[in-house]
Amino acid sequence: MNSAAMDLTKPVLILGGGLIGLAIAHQLARSGRAVLVLSRNRNEAAGFVAAGMLAPHAEGLSGDQLLLGQASLAAYPAWVAQVEADSGLNCNLKPCGIVVPFESAAERDAYPTAALGTPLDRHGLEAEVAGIGEQWRAGLLFKQDGQIDNRRRLMRALERACTNLGVQFQEGAEVQTLCCAASGKLEEVRCSTAEGEQLRLPCAAAVLACGAWSAELLPGLPVFPVKGQMLSLQAPRQALRRVLFGPGTYLVQRNDGLLVVGATSEANAGFSGGLTPDGQKQLQQGISALLPQASGWPTMERWWGFRPCTPDEGPLLGASGIPGLWLATGHHRNGVLLAPITAQLLAAALVDGYNDPLLKLFSLQRFN
């Protein structure tokens, strides 16, 4: 579908008001499209939960996922500059570099992205991360990776940028039905509001960006929740100049000293909310192993959320099988990283009819 085939008198509906949905809404609005974002509860979005690492290399991604992650990382500075200009808010993008520690040089050298990082011995590790745990004897420094304050800055800036560009929001709206014309093309979306009102919303197209809940709207979609628990500590300012990405636990320090610690990965928890003693104990053990001194820093907050995962942990982007309905979901651990490239790919497809080759790599068809 291209702009010539799209009814410009009707809005594009974004189904989901999380980071991915907001990023797409912002990009479409910058292209002059009318956009309406439908969100059941934006506070449950994974974008408010994640640590904000921009880490395609530190995560050890490979193949097509590394390619997509690198493309998005390269797009990040210009994309954030757009968001900041449109919102008037700073997003705290930090190309601070990420250190990945290992117990041996052999483990370090076997890491999928080892050739893209700077190898560190124990002395090099100590120079990059003062006070790192004794068990770590080698490491990799990925200077090209970094972080952004997604939870307190980026999400709010995107909301403001969208509003300033005329994007409309319907918060507390739960989508009930996708209605298609006789031709099979999506024609309207029916939803219920927080007040119980039933709405029928005609649309030019819609983008499914419901994160971990996407399969509830499109049954059979290979997206499922992976629960993650996190916490934050109040650390001395500049206690960590790099992000420290250890096995099972990572430490991300913000400019004001707040240290974000994540995250458990609970694939069998479904949508079971709440903190658990086992999950919190796992995080505390990770802190002690990575940076023993941090065990004495006061805890500021504890929270949890649900990552949208697919069988191969790659996102679902592009056509859904229903004409007029597009997919932008399943980003798993990398929703923050992949927000710019997702927004650009989907906007190009919706506005210009350009199906980038990256969309084919991450299409639903790969699971058929």
LOZAVEX-824728 format. One record per residue (C-alpha): residue in three letters; x, z, y. Coordinates in steps of 0.02 Angstrom, whole numbers, plus 50000, padded with zeros to 5 digits. Example, Ala and Ser with C-alpha at 12.3 -4.5 7.8 and 13.67 -1.06 7.14 Angstrom:
// LOZAVEX-824728
vexti rest->ala	u->50615	w->50390	v->49775
vexti rest->ser	u->50684	w->50357	v->49947
END
This chain:
// LOZAVEX-824728
vexti rest->met	u->50000	w->50000	v->50000
vexti rest->asn	u->50068	w->49957	v->50172
vexti rest->ser	u->50009	w->49993	v->50347
vexti rest->ala	u->49917	w->49827	v->50356
vexti rest->ala	u->49814	w->49874	v->50203
vexti rest->met	u->49781	w->50052	v->50261
vexti rest->asp	u->49628	w->50099	v->50363
vexti rest->leu	u->49706	w->50161	v->50524
vexti rest->thr	u->49542	w->50240	v->50580
vexti rest->lys	u->49558	w->50372	v->50443
vexti rest->pro	u->49691	w->50505	v->50428
vexti rest->val	u->49821	w->50526	v->50293
vexti rest->leu	u->49782	w->50689	v->50203
vexti rest->ile	u->49926	w->50801	v->50151
vexti rest->leu	u->49870	w->50910	v->50006
vexti rest->gly	u->49979	w->51063	v->50025
vexti rest->gly	u->50051	w->51147	v->50179
vexti rest->gly	u->50221	w->51199	v->50112
vexti rest->leu	u->50390	w->51134	v->50164
vexti rest->ile	u->50372	w->50964	v->50078
vexti rest->gly	u->50197	w->50937	v->50145
vexti rest->leu	u->50248	w->50985	v->50322
vexti rest->ala	u->50402	w->50874	v->50316
vexti rest->ile	u->50298	w->50723	v->50264
vexti rest->ala	u->50163	w->50763	v->50393
vexti rest->his	u->50297	w->50772	v->50528
vexti rest->gln	u->50374	w->50606	v->50478
vexti rest->leu	u->50206	w->50518	v->50471
vexti rest->ala	u->50155	w->50588	v->50640
vexti rest->arg	u->50318	w->50526	v->50715
vexti rest->ser	u->50267	w->50354	v->50652
vexti rest->gly	u->50102	w->50366	v->50745
vexti rest->arg	u->49988	w->50404	v->50598
vexti rest->ala	u->49843	w->50526	v->50607
vexti rest->val	u->49876	w->50668	v->50485
vexti rest->leu	u->49773	w->50813	v->50418
vexti rest->val	u->49858	w->50949	v->50316
vexti rest->leu	u->49749	w->51042	v->50191
vexti rest->ser	u->49821	w->51208	v->50137
vexti rest->arg	u->49746	w->51345	v->50029
vexti rest->asn	u->49874	w->51475	v->50085
vexti rest->arg	u->50035	w->51419	v->50169
vexti rest->asn	u->50115	w->51589	v->50141
vexti rest->glu	u->50120	w->51558	v->49953
vexti rest->ala	u->50225	w->51401	v->49978
vexti rest->ala	u->50396	w->51397	v->49897
vexti rest->gly	u->50472	w->51352	v->50065
vexti rest->phe	u->50438	w->51530	v->50124
vexti rest->val	u->50521	w->51601	v->49968
vexti rest->ala	u->50680	w->51500	v->49938
vexti rest->ala	u->50854	w->51549	v->49999
vexti rest->gly	u->50883	w->51386	v->50091
vexti rest->met	u->51040	w->51326	v->50003
vexti rest->leu	u->51088	w->51144	v->50030
vexti rest->ala	u->51190	w->51131	v->49873
vexti rest->pro	u->51185	w->50970	v->49771
vexti rest->his	u->51369	w->50992	v->49727
vexti rest->ala	u->51371	w->51181	v->49704
vexti rest->glu	u->51217	w->51170	v->49593
vexti rest->gly	u->51311	w->51053	v->49478
vexti rest->leu	u->51181	w->50915	v->49489
vexti rest->ser	u->51220	w->50752	v->49401
vexti rest->gly	u->51158	w->50573	v->49385
vexti rest->asp	u->51005	w->50523	v->49486
vexti rest->gln	u->50972	w->50701	v->49544
vexti rest->leu	u->51145	w->50713	v->49620
vexti rest->leu	u->51119	w->50544	v->49704
vexti rest->leu	u->50954	w->50601	v->49780
vexti rest->gly	u->51027	w->50768	v->49833
vexti rest->gln	u->51177	w->50687	v->49917
vexti rest->ala	u->51064	w->50566	v->50010
vexti rest->ser	u->50958	w->50709	v->50074
vexti rest->leu	u->51109	w->50815	v->50122
vexti rest->ala	u->51178	w->50668	v->50223
vexti rest->ala	u->51009	w->50651	v->50311
vexti rest->tyr	u->50996	w->50836	v->50353
vexti rest->pro	u->51083	w->50847	v->50524
vexti rest->ala	u->50983	w->50705	v->50602
vexti rest->trp	u->50821	w->50766	v->50522
vexti rest->val	u->50844	w->50944	v->50585
vexti rest->ala	u->50885	w->50877	v->50757
vexti rest->gln	u->50717	w->50785	v->50756
vexti rest->val	u->50624	w->50942	v->50703
vexti rest->glu	u->50712	w->51048	v->50835
vexti rest->ala	u->50678	w->50920	v->50971
vexti rest->asp	u->50494	w->50907	v->50925
vexti rest->ser	u->50469	w->51095	v->50908
vexti rest->gly	u->50587	w->51170	v->51036
vexti rest->leu	u->50646	w->51292	v->50900
vexti rest->asn	u->50817	w->51313	v->50819
vexti rest->cys	u->50823	w->51299	v->50629
vexti rest->asn	u->50994	w->51380	v->50601
vexti rest->leu	u->51071	w->51240	v->50498
vexti rest->lys	u->51243	w->51299	v->50440
vexti rest->pro	u->51368	w->51183	v->50352
vexti rest->cys	u->51460	w->51340	v->50295
vexti rest->gly	u->51520	w->51281	v->50125
vexti rest->ile	u->51479	w->51358	v->49957
vexti rest->val	u->51594	w->51445	v->49833
vexti rest->val	u->51555	w->51438	v->49647
vexti rest->pro	u->51656	w->51567	v->49545
vexti rest->phe	u->51707	w->51553	v->49362
vexti rest->glu	u->51786	w->51670	v->49236
vexti rest->ser	u->51921	w->51543	v->49192
vexti rest->ala	u->52002	w->51385	v->49256
vexti rest->ala	u->51939	w->51294	v->49100
vexti rest->glu	u->51757	w->51334	v->49147
vexti rest->arg	u->51791	w->51278	v->49325
vexti rest->asp	u->51866	w->51112	v->49273
vexti rest->ala	u->51720	w->51076	v->49155
vexti rest->tyr	u->51589	w->51097	v->49293
vexti rest->pro	u->51489	w->50935	v->49318
vexti rest->thr	u->51539	w->50917	v->49501
vexti rest->ala	u->51715	w->50989	v->49489
vexti rest->ala	u->51794	w->50828	v->49551
vexti rest->leu	u->51693	w->50841	v->49713
vexti rest->gly	u->51753	w->51016	v->49758
vexti rest->thr	u->51915	w->51104	v->49802
vexti rest->pro	u->51984	w->51204	v->49654
vexti rest->leu	u->52024	w->51387	v->49686
vexti rest->asp	u->52130	w->51511	v->49588
vexti rest->arg	u->52103	w->51699	v->49601
vexti rest->his	u->52204	w->51707	v->49761
vexti rest->gly	u->52102	w->51565	v->49835
vexti rest->leu	u->51939	w->51650	v->49786
vexti rest->glu	u->51991	w->51811	v->49873
vexti rest->ala	u->52037	w->51713	v->50029
vexti rest->glu	u->51864	w->51633	v->50035
vexti rest->val	u->51761	w->51784	v->49979
vexti rest->ala	u->51835	w->51953	v->50022
vexti rest->gly	u->51787	w->52083	v->49891
vexti rest->ile	u->51731	w->51962	v->49756
vexti rest->gly	u->51712	w->52041	v->49584
vexti rest->glu	u->51866	w->52057	v->49473
vexti rest->gln	u->51794	w->51955	v->49329
vexti rest->trp	u->51803	w->51793	v->49429
vexti rest->arg	u->51973	w->51711	v->49405
vexti rest->ala	u->51940	w->51534	v->49471
vexti rest->gly	u->51819	w->51441	v->49581
vexti rest->leu	u->51764	w->51284	v->49671
vexti rest->leu	u->51737	w->51268	v->49857
vexti rest->phe	u->51611	w->51137	v->49910
vexti rest->lys	u->51640	w->51123	v->50096
vexti rest->gln	u->51507	w->50988	v->50111
vexti rest->asp	u->51366	w->51105	v->50057
vexti rest->gly	u->51280	w->51235	v->50165
vexti rest->gln	u->51118	w->51324	v->50206
vexti rest->ile	u->50970	w->51331	v->50325
vexti rest->asp	u->50858	w->51477	v->50372
vexti rest->asn	u->50703	w->51402	v->50293
vexti rest->arg	u->50601	w->51560	v->50283
vexti rest->arg	u->50612	w->51620	v->50462
vexti rest->arg	u->50659	w->51462	v->50557
vexti rest->leu	u->50632	w->51293	v->50474
vexti rest->met	u->50454	w->51321	v->50413
vexti rest->arg	u->50399	w->51385	v->50585
vexti rest->ala	u->50488	w->51243	v->50674
vexti rest->leu	u->50404	w->51113	v->50563
vexti rest->glu	u->50233	w->51190	v->50594
vexti rest->arg	u->50264	w->51186	v->50783
vexti rest->ala	u->50333	w->51008	v->50777
vexti rest->cys	u->50182	w->50947	v->50680
vexti rest->thr	u->50061	w->51031	v->50800
vexti rest->asn	u->50151	w->50959	v->50950
vexti rest->leu	u->50136	w->50785	v->50874
vexti rest->gly	u->49949	w->50802	v->50846
vexti rest->val	u->49944	w->50845	v->50661
vexti rest->gln	u->49782	w->50935	v->50617
vexti rest->phe	u->49775	w->51083	v->50498
vexti rest->gln	u->49639	w->51152	v->50386
vexti rest->glu	u->49704	w->51319	v->50324
vexti rest->gly	u->49610	w->51408	v->50185
vexti rest->ala	u->49549	w->51242	v->50115
vexti rest->glu	u->49546	w->51222	v->49927
vexti rest->val	u->49536	w->51043	v->49865
vexti rest->gln	u->49399	w->51024	v->49735
vexti rest->thr	u->49385	w->50838	v->49697
vexti rest->leu	u->49474	w->50674	v->49725
vexti rest->cys	u->49342	w->50539	v->49747
vexti rest->cys	u->49380	w->50356	v->49715
vexti rest->ala	u->49287	w->50197	v->49760
vexti rest->ala	u->49227	w->50074	v->49628
vexti rest->ser	u->49395	w->49986	v->49644
vexti rest->gly	u->49483	w->50145	v->49588
vexti rest->lys	u->49562	w->50177	v->49758
vexti rest->leu	u->49556	w->50353	v->49829
vexti rest->glu	u->49417	w->50358	v->49958
vexti rest->glu	u->49390	w->50539	v->50005
vexti rest->val	u->49439	w->50717	v->49962
vexti rest->arg	u->49312	w->50855	v->49942
vexti rest->cys	u->49363	w->51034	v->49977
vexti rest->ser	u->49292	w->51205	v->50013
vexti rest->thr	u->49343	w->51306	v->50166
vexti rest->ala	u->49382	w->51491	v->50176
vexti rest->glu	u->49204	w->51516	v->50242
vexti rest->gly	u->49129	w->51427	v->50091
vexti rest->glu	u->49085	w->51267	v->50182
vexti rest->gln	u->49098	w->51107	v->50079
vexti rest->leu	u->49191	w->50966	v->50166
vexti rest->arg	u->49198	w->50781	v->50127
vexti rest->leu	u->49353	w->50705	v->50205
vexti rest->pro	u->49373	w->50516	v->50206
vexti rest->cys	u->49554	w->50463	v->50205
vexti rest->ala	u->49669	w->50314	v->50219
vexti rest->ala	u->49781	w->50392	v->50087
vexti rest->ala	u->49833	w->50564	v->50024
vexti rest->val	u->49995	w->50645	v->49971
vexti rest->leu	u->49991	w->50776	v->49833
vexti rest->ala	u->50116	w->50908	v->49887
vexti rest->cys	u->50041	w->51064	v->49807
vexti rest->gly	u->50203	w->51123	v->49729
vexti rest->ala	u->50183	w->51228	v->49573
vexti rest->trp	u->49993	w->51208	v->49583
vexti rest->ser	u->49994	w->51017	v->49580
vexti rest->ala	u->49932	w->51002	v->49400
vexti rest->glu	u->49778	w->51103	v->49444
vexti rest->leu	u->49721	w->50958	v->49552
vexti rest->leu	u->49786	w->50818	v->49442
vexti rest->pro	u->49772	w->50879	v->49261
vexti rest->gly	u->49907	w->50812	v->49147
vexti rest->leu	u->50036	w->50801	v->49285
vexti rest->pro	u->50200	w->50867	v->49211
vexti rest->val	u->50225	w->51006	v->49339
vexti rest->phe	u->50229	w->51190	v->49293
vexti rest->pro	u->50277	w->51353	v->49382
vexti rest->val	u->50444	w->51441	v->49361
vexti rest->lys	u->50434	w->51613	v->49441
vexti rest->gly	u->50579	w->51678	v->49544
vexti rest->gln	u->50606	w->51852	v->49614
vexti rest->met	u->50720	w->51884	v->49763
vexti rest->leu	u->50775	w->52020	v->49883
vexti rest->ser	u->50873	w->52038	v->50044
vexti rest->leu	u->51004	w->52162	v->50102
vexti rest->gln	u->51062	w->52210	v->50275
vexti rest->ala	u->51248	w->52171	v->50271
vexti rest->pro	u->51383	w->52185	v->50403
vexti rest->arg	u->51385	w->52029	v->50510
vexti rest->gln	u->51496	w->51892	v->50438
vexti rest->ala	u->51524	w->51988	v->50276
vexti rest->leu	u->51513	w->51816	v->50192
vexti rest->arg	u->51568	w->51661	v->50285
vexti rest->arg	u->51526	w->51554	v->50133
vexti rest->val	u->51374	w->51553	v->50020
vexti rest->leu	u->51422	w->51630	v->49852
vexti rest->phe	u->51337	w->51540	v->49708
vexti rest->gly	u->51364	w->51634	v->49546
vexti rest->pro	u->51284	w->51609	v->49376
vexti rest->gly	u->51106	w->51675	v->49388
vexti rest->thr	u->51131	w->51752	v->49561
vexti rest->tyr	u->51177	w->51687	v->49733
vexti rest->leu	u->51212	w->51770	v->49900
vexti rest->val	u->51166	w->51682	v->50063
vexti rest->gln	u->51204	w->51768	v->50228
vexti rest->arg	u->51109	w->51725	v->50388
vexti rest->asn	u->51181	w->51732	v->50563
vexti rest->asp	u->51106	w->51904	v->50599
vexti rest->gly	u->51185	w->51982	v->50443
vexti rest->leu	u->51034	w->51973	v->50328
vexti rest->leu	u->51095	w->51935	v->50152
vexti rest->val	u->50971	w->51840	v->50042
vexti rest->val	u->50993	w->51871	v->49855
vexti rest->gly	u->50914	w->51762	v->49723
vexti rest->ala	u->50845	w->51723	v->49603
vexti rest->thr	u->50771	w->51755	v->49434
vexti rest->ser	u->50708	w->51605	v->49335
vexti rest->glu	u->50554	w->51652	v->49233
vexti rest->ala	u->50486	w->51496	v->49149
vexti rest->asn	u->50362	w->51593	v->49041
vexti rest->ala	u->50283	w->51697	v->49179
vexti rest->gly	u->50154	w->51566	v->49228
vexti rest->phe	u->50070	w->51618	v->49391
vexti rest->ser	u->50092	w->51803	v->49356
vexti rest->gly	u->50133	w->51876	v->49526
vexti rest->gly	u->50224	w->52032	v->49576
vexti rest->leu	u->50395	w->52109	v->49557
vexti rest->thr	u->50455	w->52171	v->49388
vexti rest->pro	u->50586	w->52304	v->49346
vexti rest->asp	u->50679	w->52181	v->49235
vexti rest->gly	u->50686	w->52049	v->49371
vexti rest->gln	u->50746	w->52169	v->49504
vexti rest->lys	u->50874	w->52244	v->49384
vexti rest->gln	u->50941	w->52070	v->49350
vexti rest->leu	u->50968	w->52041	v->49536
vexti rest->gln	u->51055	w->52208	v->49558
vexti rest->gln	u->51171	w->52171	v->49413
vexti rest->gly	u->51211	w->52001	v->49488
vexti rest->ile	u->51253	w->52082	v->49656
vexti rest->ser	u->51369	w->52207	v->49571
vexti rest->ala	u->51460	w->52071	v->49475
vexti rest->leu	u->51480	w->51951	v->49621
vexti rest->leu	u->51514	w->52067	v->49766
vexti rest->pro	u->51526	w->52250	v->49712
vexti rest->gln	u->51528	w->52319	v->49890
vexti rest->ala	u->51356	w->52241	v->49922
vexti rest->ser	u->51278	w->52361	v->49797
vexti rest->gly	u->51286	w->52493	v->49933
vexti rest->trp	u->51202	w->52391	v->50069
vexti rest->pro	u->51021	w->52437	v->50107
vexti rest->thr	u->50880	w->52332	v->50038
vexti rest->met	u->50770	w->52253	v->50171
vexti rest->glu	u->50637	w->52158	v->50075
vexti rest->arg	u->50587	w->52104	v->49899
vexti rest->trp	u->50476	w->51955	v->49857
vexti rest->trp	u->50432	w->51823	v->49728
vexti rest->gly	u->50370	w->51645	v->49719
vexti rest->phe	u->50342	w->51496	v->49605
vexti rest->arg	u->50453	w->51343	v->49593
vexti rest->pro	u->50367	w->51179	v->49543
vexti rest->cys	u->50464	w->51117	v->49392
vexti rest->thr	u->50457	w->50958	v->49286
vexti rest->pro	u->50526	w->50933	v->49109
vexti rest->asp	u->50688	w->50857	v->49176
vexti rest->glu	u->50692	w->50967	v->49333
vexti rest->gly	u->50684	w->50814	v->49446
vexti rest->pro	u->50545	w->50787	v->49575
vexti rest->leu	u->50395	w->50673	v->49559
vexti rest->leu	u->50394	w->50548	v->49702
vexti rest->gly	u->50288	w->50395	v->49738
vexti rest->ala	u->50135	w->50320	v->49655
vexti rest->ser	u->50019	w->50435	v->49556
vexti rest->gly	u->49924	w->50305	v->49455
vexti rest->ile	u->49776	w->50323	v->49574
vexti rest->pro	u->49787	w->50194	v->49714
vexti rest->gly	u->49801	w->50283	v->49881
vexti rest->leu	u->49863	w->50448	v->49806
vexti rest->trp	u->50050	w->50481	v->49819
vexti rest->leu	u->50157	w->50614	v->49737
vexti rest->ala	u->50283	w->50729	v->49820
vexti rest->thr	u->50302	w->50876	v->49704
vexti rest->gly	u->50406	w->50952	v->49564
vexti rest->his	u->50561	w->50987	v->49668
vexti rest->his	u->50605	w->51142	v->49565
vexti rest->arg	u->50756	w->51233	v->49644
vexti rest->asn	u->50791	w->51099	v->49772
vexti rest->gly	u->50638	w->51083	v->49883
vexti rest->val	u->50731	w->51138	v->50039
vexti rest->leu	u->50875	w->51020	v->50003
vexti rest->leu	u->50761	w->50872	v->49965
vexti rest->ala	u->50638	w->50891	v->50109
vexti rest->pro	u->50718	w->50760	v->50223
vexti rest->ile	u->50737	w->50623	v->50093
vexti rest->thr	u->50564	w->50657	v->50022
vexti rest->ala	u->50485	w->50642	v->50194
vexti rest->gln	u->50580	w->50482	v->50233
vexti rest->leu	u->50541	w->50399	v->50066
vexti rest->leu	u->50355	w->50440	v->50070
vexti rest->ala	u->50335	w->50392	v->50253
vexti rest->ala	u->50422	w->50225	v->50223
vexti rest->ala	u->50305	w->50189	v->50077
vexti rest->leu	u->50147	w->50240	v->50170
vexti rest->val	u->50185	w->50166	v->50341
vexti rest->asp	u->50291	w->50013	v->50301
vexti rest->gly	u->50248	w->49979	v->50120
vexti rest->tyr	u->50432	w->49998	v->50075
vexti rest->asn	u->50460	w->50068	v->49900
vexti rest->asp	u->50639	w->50127	v->49903
vexti rest->pro	u->50732	w->50114	v->49736
vexti rest->leu	u->50746	w->50305	v->49738
vexti rest->leu	u->50557	w->50315	v->49718
vexti rest->lys	u->50569	w->50219	v->49555
vexti rest->leu	u->50703	w->50336	v->49490
vexti rest->phe	u->50588	w->50485	v->49516
vexti rest->ser	u->50420	w->50407	v->49479
vexti rest->leu	u->50290	w->50477	v->49361
vexti rest->gln	u->50324	w->50329	v->49247
vexti rest->arg	u->50483	w->50407	v->49179
vexti rest->phe	u->50377	w->50530	v->49079
vexti rest->asn	u->50264	w->50396	v->49003
END
